[in-house]
Every structure is written in C-alpha cells, then in structure tokens.
Amino acid sequence: MHTDASLVVAFLNTVDIERGDDLLDDPGLWRQWAADHDVTPNDPAEVRAVRDSLRAAVGDPRLPATTLDVPLRFTLTDTGPTLLAPDAVTATLAAATRMAIRGDWVRLKICPADDCLWAFFDESRNRSRTWCSMRVCGNREKARSWRARTASVHN
C-alpha cells in the first residue's frame, strides 16, 4: 500500500546521488516507476523540475529553492474528493500537501552525507533522525569525525 510519505519519498529518490543515476534518464524505468505507483508518467523534464524543487524544499543543499505553480484539480463525488488526472506530478504534490496539512512535512528529510543525499521519512518520535541509515551514513560520518579528532591530537 502506498502512503503519502512513501510516494513523496519515492518521487524524491528517483535520483540516486551516490550512484549518479537518474531514473528519469531512462524512459522505460520512468514508465515502470509510474506504473508501480499507480500514476501516469509525466514528461521527464517537468518531473525533474518538480522533483528538484521539492528536494530543495526538503533540504537538498545542491539545489536552489524555487517556487512551483502546478494546478491540482479535484472532483467531489459521493465517496469524497478525488484527484483528477492523477499523474506523477499532481499525485505527488497532492500527497505532499496532505502531509503539510497533517504536520508531517517536517518529517521529510535529506541525508546530510554529501555522497548520499537520500530522501527519507523520519518516523522517530521526536523527529530527531539525521541520517537515512545510521548503519551506513551515520557510521561513516562518525568514523570521519573520529579520524579527524584523533589526527589532530596526534599531530
């Protein structure tokens, strides 16, 4: 089952900084991603602009903050509001909007490791998680800090 958070995080992570891969560069992979998330694929250039704006808003230090103006259209049926034209961009922005309304937007984070920058949803009780993975990025950073401290002591 897809949640708002899982959709937004998956959308943000269609680029993998560590491997240097951008899913949007491969039309087949992009169509498969959209199918896996039950949305219609948008033009990759449009998706890249929206993804980069969202990543910047969440905290990706490589990207400048930009303003987005993407219309979202809903219809009201007997089962409640329904998003019209649920393509990848509008579905992701609707999910991000619901997250912001619920107060969950602050739980979207970008790993601060320069060679990672993976987006994740912080599920910790006090929203204090820093790394996408303490085992990988957190330990790597702690090891770097320890080496830097011990090198300065020995010099």
Disulfide bonds with the S-S distance in Angstrom:
none
